[in-house]
Amino acid sequence: MTSPLSAKESEQANKQESAKESLLPLHRQAGFLSFLFSRLAAVFAMQIQAIVVAWQVYDITRDPMALAYVGLAQFLPMVLLLLPAGDVVDRFSRKRILQLSWMVQGVCSALLLALSWQDSQQVGAFYAVLALFGAARAFTGPTLQSLLPNIVPRAQLASAIALNSSIMKVAVIGGPLLGGILYGLGGGGLAYAACLGCFIAGLLLLLPVPIHYAEPVKTLESTAVKRFTAGIRYIRYQPIILGVISLDLFAVLLGGVVALLPIYAQEVLYVGPEGLGALRSAIAVGALLMGLYLGIKGIKRHAGLIMFLAVATFGIANLVFAFSTIFWLSLVAMLVAGAADMISVYVRMTLIQLATPDEMRGRVNAVNMLFIGSSNELGEFRAGSMAAWLGAVPAAIIGGVGTLAVVCAWMKLFPPLRRVDRFDDAR
């Protein structure tokens, strides 16, 4: 039997070992690179699939509303499942949840592959698969955000977030380009086969990732409803967190133009699927370059004001894209929008992770993902439906103006966020 003294010494030795590990460079943290490449493979699959399914559905229907339904089909199951997913993430193995989620998404790629082989013209079948894909994504988002702080020490979390986000942009750059090329070469079947292979690679790379910095699960609220809503209650009384999440929600909801890119590529810029891939990749190039800069330099002071400036720049860049009929100018506008969005993501994620205790990270991140999913998927629905009513160019212009209006309003509504200087101010 271990004596109390030896147990205390063992605990102290473990703490000393953890302290030594926290001093290691980020790339030498056990499991971090494997986690990074695992996520990279999965994001590659998601990006290839996103561009191919949007192009394929629009190619079948030639209806802008079809693009709106592509976003809505993924959003509805995700919004219904996110809060329960956050509770699951806080109660069970986050690594196992992520594996199961990616497995289901791989099944969705296989189903889309089957539809393509059958040359199906029934868009309802595509929407059904996307609904299953959205349900799986409800668990992916909060799990990924909650798992990273369990892999790297707190002192290196901000750098890990910046590096993780920037490296993911490699997939966001290469995915659309590769998706457009694969669709041009072999149609949807070849592209979906590549997606399936990427999900399998992601599952295999995740296997050796160890969990070092997870805290013991504490006793949770007795009822499911209380557990589900704990993240909402926490955010409600944290004005900085509420401000930063809601700013992203409304800015992207109004200003996003990603859903309009197939229309612009075909009917405004006349560049085809390869040009569409380049436009989506330009967003990621800007984000990648900015993410690498933030990973090295970071943001030391005036974090709140910098975030507001970044969101305003995002709105201006989307306005430039809305008016542009020149391909290279549209690419530059998308590059600037991606860089500005990366600053917003970096500030938001760092504030949320540093201000949230580990035992409720899943639920808080579920709420955050609910806002992000709302802004992305409903933003696509807003853009697609408005394009169907008014045309693509007016829809993009209205979105850019709306983003600038949100920035002005939020600077007045959330002064604590505007006054954030250093990230430690949010603790």
C-alpha positions in Angstrom: 0.0 0.0 0.0 1.3 3.5 -0.9 2.0 5.6 2.1 0.5 9.2 2.3 4.0 10.6 2.1 4.9 8.7 -1.0 1.5 9.6 -2.6 2.1 13.3 -1.9 5.6 13.0 -3.3 4.2 11.3 -6.4 1.7 14.1 -6.9 4.4 16.7 -6.6 6.5 14.8 -9.1 3.7 14.7 -11.5 3.2 18.5 -11.2 6.9 19.0 -11.7 6.8 16.8 -14.8 3.8 18.8 -16.1 5.7 22.1 -15.5 8.7 20.8 -17.4 6.4 19.7 -20.3 4.8 23.2 -20.4 8.3 24.6 -21.1 8.7 22.5 -24.2 8.2 24.2 -27.6 4.6 23.8 -28.8 5.6 21.4 -31.6 7.2 19.1 -29.1 4.1 18.9 -26.9 3.1 15.2 -26.9 0.2 14.6 -29.3 -0.1 18.2 -30.6 1.2 17.6 -34.1 -0.8 14.4 -34.4 -3.9 16.2 -33.4 -3.1 19.1 -35.8 -2.6 16.8 -38.8 -5.7 14.7 -37.8 -7.8 17.9 -37.8 -6.1 19.0 -41.0 -7.2 15.9 -42.9 -10.8 16.3 -41.6 -11.0 19.9 -42.6 -9.7 19.1 -46.0 -12.6 16.7 -46.4 -15.1 19.3 -45.2 -13.8 22.0 -47.5 -13.7 19.7 -50.6 -17.2 18.5 -49.8 -18.6 22.0 -49.2 -17.6 23.4 -52.5 -18.5 20.3 -54.5 -22.0 19.8 -53.0 -22.8 23.5 -53.5 -21.7 23.4 -57.1 -23.4 20.1 -57.8 -26.7 21.2 -56.3 -26.6 24.5 -58.2 -25.7 22.7 -61.4 -28.7 20.5 -61.0 -31.2 23.2 -60.1 -29.8 26.6 -61.4 -31.8 28.1 -58.5 -30.1 30.4 -55.9 -32.6 29.2 -53.3 -31.1 25.7 -53.6 -27.9 27.1 -52.2 -29.9 28.6 -49.3 -31.3 25.1 -48.6 -27.8 23.6 -48.6 -27.0 25.8 -45.7 -30.3 25.3 -44.0 -30.2 21.5 -44.2 -27.0 21.5 -42.3 -28.0 24.3 -39.8 -31.3 22.9 -38.5 -30.0 19.6 -37.0 -26.9 21.4 -35.8 -28.8 24.0 -33.9 -31.1 21.4 -32.3 -28.2 19.2 -31.1 -25.5 21.7 -30.1 -26.5 22.3 -26.5 -27.0 18.5 -25.8 -23.7 17.9 -27.5 -22.0 20.4 -25.2 -23.3 18.4 -22.2 -22.1 15.2 -23.7 -18.6 16.7 -24.3 -18.3 17.6 -20.6 -19.4 14.2 -19.4 -17.7 11.7 -21.6 -14.4 11.2 -23.4 -13.8 14.1 -25.8 -11.4 12.2 -27.9 -13.9 9.3 -28.4 -16.7 11.8 -29.2 -14.6 13.4 -31.9 -13.8 10.0 -33.4 -17.5 9.0 -33.6 -18.4 12.4 -35.1 -15.8 12.1 -37.9 -16.9 8.6 -38.5 -20.5 9.7 -39.2 -19.2 12.5 -41.5 -17.2 9.9 -43.4 -20.4 7.9 -43.9 -22.0 11.1 -45.3 -19.2 11.4 -47.8 -19.8 7.8 -48.8 -23.5 8.5 -49.3 -22.8 11.5 -51.5 -20.4 9.3 -53.4 -23.2 6.8 -54.0 -25.6 9.6 -55.2 -23.0 10.8 -57.6 -22.3 7.4 -59.0 -26.1 7.0 -59.6 -26.1 10.5 -61.3 -29.0 11.4 -59.0 -30.9 14.6 -59.9 -33.0 14.4 -56.7 -31.7 17.3 -54.6 -33.8 16.1 -51.7 -31.5 13.2 -51.2 -28.5 15.6 -51.1 -30.3 17.7 -48.4 -31.0 14.6 -46.3 -27.3 13.6 -46.3 -26.4 17.2 -45.4 -28.8 17.1 -42.5 -27.0 14.0 -41.1 -23.7 15.8 -41.8 -25.0 18.8 -39.8 -26.0 16.5 -36.9 -22.4 15.1 -36.7 -20.9 18.6 -36.9 -22.9 19.6 -33.8 -20.6 17.3 -31.8 -17.4 18.1 -33.8 -17.3 21.8 -33.0 -17.5 21.9 -29.2 -15.4 18.8 -28.9 -12.5 20.3 -31.0 -12.6 23.6 -29.1 -12.7 21.8 -25.7 -10.0 19.2 -26.6 -7.2 21.6 -27.5 -6.8 22.9 -23.9 -6.5 19.3 -22.8 -3.5 18.7 -25.1 -1.4 21.8 -24.6 -0.6 23.7 -21.3 -2.5 26.9 -20.6 0.6 29.1 -21.0 0.8 28.0 -24.7 -2.9 28.0 -25.4 -3.0 31.3 -27.3 -0.1 30.3 -29.5 -1.7 26.9 -30.1 -5.0 28.5 -31.1 -3.3 30.8 -33.6 -1.1 28.0 -35.0 -4.0 25.6 -35.1 -6.3 28.1 -36.9 -3.6 29.1 -39.4 -2.6 25.5 -40.3 -6.3 24.7 -40.8 -6.3 27.4 -43.4 -4.0 25.2 -45.5 -7.0 22.9 -45.9 -9.3 25.8 -46.4 -7.0 27.0 -49.2 -6.2 23.6 -50.8 -9.6 22.0 -50.2 -11.7 24.3 -52.5 -9.0 24.3 -55.1 -8.7 20.5 -55.0 -12.5 20.2 -54.9 -12.9 22.3 -58.0 -10.1 20.3 -59.8 -11.5 17.0 -58.8 -15.0 17.9 -59.8 -13.7 19.1 -63.2 -11.8 15.9 -63.7 -14.2 13.2 -62.4 -17.3 14.9 -61.2 -18.7 14.6 -57.7 -17.8 10.9 -57.3 -14.0 11.5 -57.4 -14.3 14.4 -55.0 -16.4 12.6 -52.5 -14.0 9.6 -52.6 -11.2 12.0 -51.6 -13.4 13.3 -48.7 -13.9 9.7 -47.5 -10.2 9.0 -47.6 -9.4 12.2 -45.6 -11.9 11.3 -42.9 -10.3 7.9 -42.5 -6.9 9.5 -42.3 -8.1 11.9 -39.6 -9.5 9.0 -37.5 -6.2 7.1 -37.7 -4.1 10.2 -36.8 -6.2 10.9 -33.8 -5.6 7.5 -32.2 -2.2 8.2 -30.6 -3.1 11.7 -29.2 -2.8 11.7 -25.4 -4.9 13.8 -23.0 -2.6 15.5 -20.4 -4.4 18.6 -19.1 -8.0 17.5 -18.6 -9.4 18.2 -15.1 -11.6 15.7 -13.2 -15.2 16.0 -14.1 -17.1 17.7 -11.2 -20.6 17.0 -10.1 -22.9 18.5 -12.7 -26.4 19.9 -12.4 -29.0 17.2 -11.6 -31.3 17.8 -14.6 -30.5 17.7 -18.3 -32.1 21.1 -18.9 -29.9 22.7 -16.3 -26.8 21.1 -17.7 -27.7 22.1 -21.3 -28.3 25.7 -20.3 -25.3 26.1 -18.0 -23.2 27.5 -20.9 -25.8 30.0 -21.7 -26.1 31.2 -18.1 -22.3 31.5 -17.9 -22.0 33.6 -21.0 -25.0 35.7 -20.0 -23.1 37.1 -17.0 -19.8 37.5 -18.9 -20.3 40.7 -21.0 -17.0 40.4 -22.7 -17.7 36.8 -23.8 -21.3 37.6 -24.8 -20.1 40.6 -26.8 -17.4 38.8 -28.7 -19.6 35.9 -29.6 -22.7 37.9 -30.6 -20.5 40.3 -32.6 -19.3 37.4 -34.7 -22.8 36.1 -35.1 -24.4 39.2 -36.5 -21.4 40.4 -38.5 -21.0 37.1 -40.4 -24.8 36.6 -40.6 -25.2 39.9 -42.5 -21.8 40.2 -44.2 -20.9 36.7 -45.4 -20.7 36.2 -49.2 -19.5 32.6 -49.3 -22.9 31.3 -50.4 -22.9 33.8 -53.3 -19.6 32.7 -54.7 -21.0 30.1 -57.1 -23.3 32.7 -58.6 -20.5 35.3 -58.8 -18.2 32.7 -60.4 -20.7 31.7 -63.1 -22.7 34.9 -63.8 -20.5 37.9 -62.7 -16.9 36.9 -63.0 -17.3 34.0 -65.6 -14.5 31.9 -64.1 -16.1 28.4 -63.7 -15.5 25.9 -60.9 -11.7 26.5 -60.8 -12.3 30.2 -60.3 -14.8 29.4 -57.6 -12.2 27.3 -55.8 -9.7 30.2 -56.1 -12.2 32.6 -54.6 -12.8 30.4 -51.6 -9.1 29.7 -51.3 -8.3 33.4 -51.3 -10.2 33.8 -48.1 -8.1 31.1 -46.5 -4.9 32.5 -47.9 -5.5 35.8 -46.1 -6.5 33.9 -42.9 -3.4 31.7 -43.1 -0.9 34.6 -43.5 -2.6 36.5 -40.6 -2.7 33.4 -38.5 1.0 32.8 -38.9 1.7 36.4 -38.0 -0.5 36.1 -34.9 1.2 32.8 -33.9 4.6 34.6 -33.9 3.7 38.1 -32.7 0.3 37.7 -31.1 -1.8 40.6 -29.8 -0.3 42.2 -26.8 -2.5 45.3 -26.2 -5.8 46.8 -27.3 -7.3 43.4 -28.1 -10.9 44.7 -28.0 -10.4 47.6 -30.3 -8.4 45.5 -32.7 -11.2 43.1 -33.0 -13.7 45.8 -33.8 -11.4 47.2 -36.4 -11.0 43.7 -37.9 -14.7 43.1 -38.2 -15.1 46.5 -39.8 -12.4 45.6 -42.3 -14.2 42.4 -43.0 -17.4 44.4 -43.9 -15.5 46.8 -46.2 -13.7 43.9 -48.0 -17.0 42.3 -48.7 -18.4 45.5 -50.1 -15.5 45.7 -52.5 -16.2 42.2 -53.6 -19.9 43.0 -54.0 -19.2 45.8 -56.5 -16.2 44.1 -58.3 -16.5 42.6 -61.8 -12.7 42.1 -62.0 -11.5 38.6 -61.0 -8.2 39.7 -59.5 -9.8 42.5 -57.5 -12.4 40.0 -56.1 -9.5 37.7 -55.1 -7.8 40.6 -53.2 -11.1 41.5 -51.5 -11.6 37.9 -50.3 -7.9 37.7 -49.1 -8.4 40.8 -47.0 -11.7 39.5 -45.7 -10.0 36.2 -44.6 -7.2 38.1 -42.8 -9.7 40.2 -40.9 -11.8 37.2 -40.0 -8.7 35.4 -38.6 -8.1 38.3 -36.2 -11.7 38.1 -35.0 -11.4 34.3 -34.6 -8.1 34.6 -32.7 -9.4 37.2 -30.2 -12.7 35.4 -29.7 -11.3 31.9 -29.2 -8.5 33.1 -26.9 -10.9 35.1 -24.7 -13.4 32.2 -24.5 -10.8 29.5 -23.7 -9.0 31.6 -21.0 -12.2 32.7 -19.3 -13.9 29.3 -19.1 -13.2 26.6 -16.5 -12.4 23.2 -18.0 -15.4 21.4 -16.5 -17.9 23.5 -18.6 -15.8 24.1 -21.7 -17.9 21.7 -23.7 -21.2 23.6 -22.9 -19.7 27.1 -23.3 -18.1 26.1 -26.6 -21.4 24.5 -27.7 -23.0 27.9 -27.3 -20.2 29.5 -29.1 -20.5 27.0 -31.9 -24.2 27.6 -32.0 -23.5 31.2 -32.6 -20.9 30.4 -35.2 -23.1 27.9 -36.9 -26.0 30.4 -36.9 -23.8 33.0 -38.5 -22.4 30.7 -41.1 -25.4 28.5 -42.1 -28.1 31.2 -41.6 -25.8 33.6 -43.3 -25.7 31.4 -46.3 -29.5 31.1 -46.2 -29.8 34.9 -45.8 -27.5 35.5 -48.8 -29.0 32.9 -51.0 -32.6 33.9 -50.3 -31.9 37.6 -50.7 -30.1 36.8 -54.0 -33.2 35.0 -55.2 -35.3 38.0 -54.4 -33.1 40.9 -55.2 -30.1 39.5 -57.1 -26.6 38.5 -56.0 -25.0 41.9 -56.1 -27.6 43.8 -54.1 -27.6 40.9 -51.5 -23.8 41.2 -51.1 -24.0 45.0 -50.8 -26.7 44.9 -48.2 -24.6 42.4 -46.2 -21.5 44.5 -46.2 -23.4 47.6 -45.0 -25.1 45.5 -42.3 -21.7 44.4 -41.0 -20.5 48.0 -40.6 -23.7 48.9 -38.8 -23.3 46.0 -36.4 -19.7 47.1 -35.5 -21.0 50.6 -34.6 -23.8 49.2 -32.5 -21.7 46.7 -30.6 -19.1 49.3 -29.7 -21.8 51.1 -27.8 -23.6 48.0 -26.5 -20.5 46.3 -25.1 -18.1 48.8 -23.7 -16.3 46.2 -21.6 -15.3 44.4 -24.8 -14.2 47.6 -26.3 -12.0 48.3 -23.3 -10.3 44.9 -23.2 -6.5 45.5 -23.4 -4.7 42.3 -22.6 -6.2 38.8 -22.8 -5.7 38.3 -19.1 -8.3 41.0 -18.5 -11.0 38.5 -19.4 -10.1 36.1 -16.6 
